[in-house]
Amino acid sequence: MTSVAVGGESPHTRPKLGLVTIGQAPRVDLVPDVETALSGVDWVEHGALDLLDADGIARLEPRGGERTLVSRLRDASRVRLGATSIAPALDDAIRRCVADRCATVLVLCTGRVEHGPAAVPVLHAEDLAHDLVAQLVGEGRLGVLCPVPEQLTDIRDRWEERLGRPVVAAAVDPYTAGPDEVAAAGREVAAAGADLVFLDCIGYTGQQRDILAAEGVRAETARHLAVAGAVAHLLSTSFADHDRAPGR
């Protein structure tokens, strides 16, 4: 677990956000990239795989046609997980955030993941980022990058159902691809007519977004949009709760 209280303030003076990765925490590849968005809140970080050994993680690999999710371990290696199999471990990570007095939890995954009920609101990076991307692309054509080829059909189907029109998609691994591969994938979807390219995995970085920008490709990352959206939600609900407090 990673826990941060910013500015030396009492941990009870600022709302606290729980960040849950479907891989292992700390996400040293992710949190520094979104620290500006996190500056207005305190936060803790837990991973669904934090308490599992190698055999336990291996048992969560996709099987029987299960949808594939991709995340990162502490040693920087990539792991493939089944979207249904991950549910109990994800529930446990959410409970650890609740135990740390988080007012809201953000699940850092843009794949559809399953979990049970929780004692606090649980936001999903997929919902937050996708809502913002739909606004940003407007009536334009969306291009999407995802980590592995087996996700392409699901990615296209979900976005085409949401937008009501075709999208273009390509696969490039955010954890293992070099700059040239990222640039090539961006050029591929841009050449197919994409007006905006969405990097549809929490693993994609601001640096990779900038690589595409240098190619003249307008792009947005899931991590930046989702964290900004979650912080805005947490702050707005915290202010509303404060205003409703007795004596105000």
Summary of the structure (lengths in Angstrom):
residues: 248
radius of gyration: 18.1
end to end distance: 35.7
largest distance: 59.5
contacts: 832
relative contact order: 0.15
helix: 41%
strand: 20%
